[in-house]
Structures are given as C-alpha cells and as structure tokens.
C-alpha cells in the first residue's frame, strides 16, 4: 500500500521539529554539565584533604568518645535491637536523562536488600527519588529538590545538618548516601557510601580495640577532641555536598548523551523518510505520466 506524500511531509516536519528540541536540550545540558564538572573536580581536593585531616586526628584521641566516629557497634546493636539506618537518596527532578534515575533507584533497592534486619528511613533528594520511595514501605523522613540546577553548599547544608542531628540524637545509627559517582561524560557509577559513623563498619571493631598512641609532633589548641567536635559535622556536610555535586555532574552528562542520541535517531529517521518521500513522489509522477500516455494512445 502506497503512502501519501502529504502524510510523509507532515511526519518529516514533525520529526524535524523534535530534532530541533532535542538539539537545544543537548546544548543546554552540555553547558550545565561543563559548569557542574568544574565544580565537582575543583571541590574533590578539598573534600579529600578534610577527610585526611580527620583521619590523622583520630589516631590521637579515643574514637569511642566521639559518637560521630564510631557510633553504635553492629555486634552490640544486634544483641539489643536492629540498627536504624538512614539513606540519603539522590536522583533528579526531571527525566530525559537516560538511565540515570533508573540505575540510581536500582542500586538503592539492592542496598536495601543487603540490610533486611535494619529499620530503614530515607531522605529523598530529587522528585524522582521521592516518587520511588513513596512506592515502597520505607519511611521518608524528608524530601528536598535536586540541586543539579544550582548546586551550592548553602543548598546542601540543610541535608547534612538533618542527617547529623538525627545521628547525634540517636534517632538513626547509620547514615548512607546513594548517588551517581561521576567518572567521565560517558561513565557514571551508582554508589552507596557510608557517611556516619565516619569510620566504616568494617573498621569499627578494629578501631574500638586498637590502643591509642600519642604524637608529640602535632599540637592542637585547645585539644584534639575539641578540634574533632567542631570539625566532624563540617566534614559530614562536605562529603554530602561532594556527593550531590557528583550526582549533578552525572545527571547533566547523562541528559546530554541521551539528547544527543535522540537527535541522531531523529536525523536517521529524517533521512529514511526523505528517501521514502522521494520514492513516493517519483511513483506518483510515473503513474501520472503513464495515465497521460495511455489517454493519448486511446485517443489516437
């Protein structure tokens, strides 16, 4: 069955308009990605240095005196009651970013399955994360908008402050953050990292039984414990902010690649439709010529 050239022209026009939109979205995402990647890479050194400073101080104090370092030991918790785990889930507010949200949510659910005995609550960052958690039986403690459009430390600070307050108040025993770790424009890795306590679970028992050795070469005023008390909350907020930056850079990268792929597909469809249109038009012209020739022959 032949297709009307008029219908093909309409479809060509429609796909052409779609290609203009996807191309514009690709350019916008590329611009946002460039800014987010610059912020992400420039802040990594600061976050790593802050973590190293805390690691050096923890050898000079008793970690058990600082709940943010060790928190509740898992073996002690299992003897009493299940651990209360808080997860900060980072996703986007909007779609059209390939598998960014799907991979993040999948990794989040896989993490939930590894802790079946825990009492899990979630802080959702991004509307897509909030929707995913709303479809589960897990408690949603709070919901924040995604920071991908305007990532700033001031915008991320309330998230870190809430997590620290709940941990110090004993409302939760563990705090994790699920985010997309940016590696390159083509590679982002869904990650779940422990935020609190600062010492990972695998090292908690080791630190709790290790003897403390002083180091006279390092002096702290007023004391190492006082420095830790002020520094640890800032470190947690910095780590959460860095994870949000990584997630923002990953989101814009995924959206840029998705829109580029959509633009390429639209271009391919236009080429095929243009060929089909030319064939249909040529067939129509050939048919008209045949009818004219047949009419002339009949008259003669």
Beta strands, then each sheet from edge to edge (+ up, - down):
strand 1: 84-90
strand 2: 119-125
strand 3: 139-144
strand 4: 174-184
strand 5: 187-196
sheet 1: 3+ 2+ 1+ 4+ 5-
end
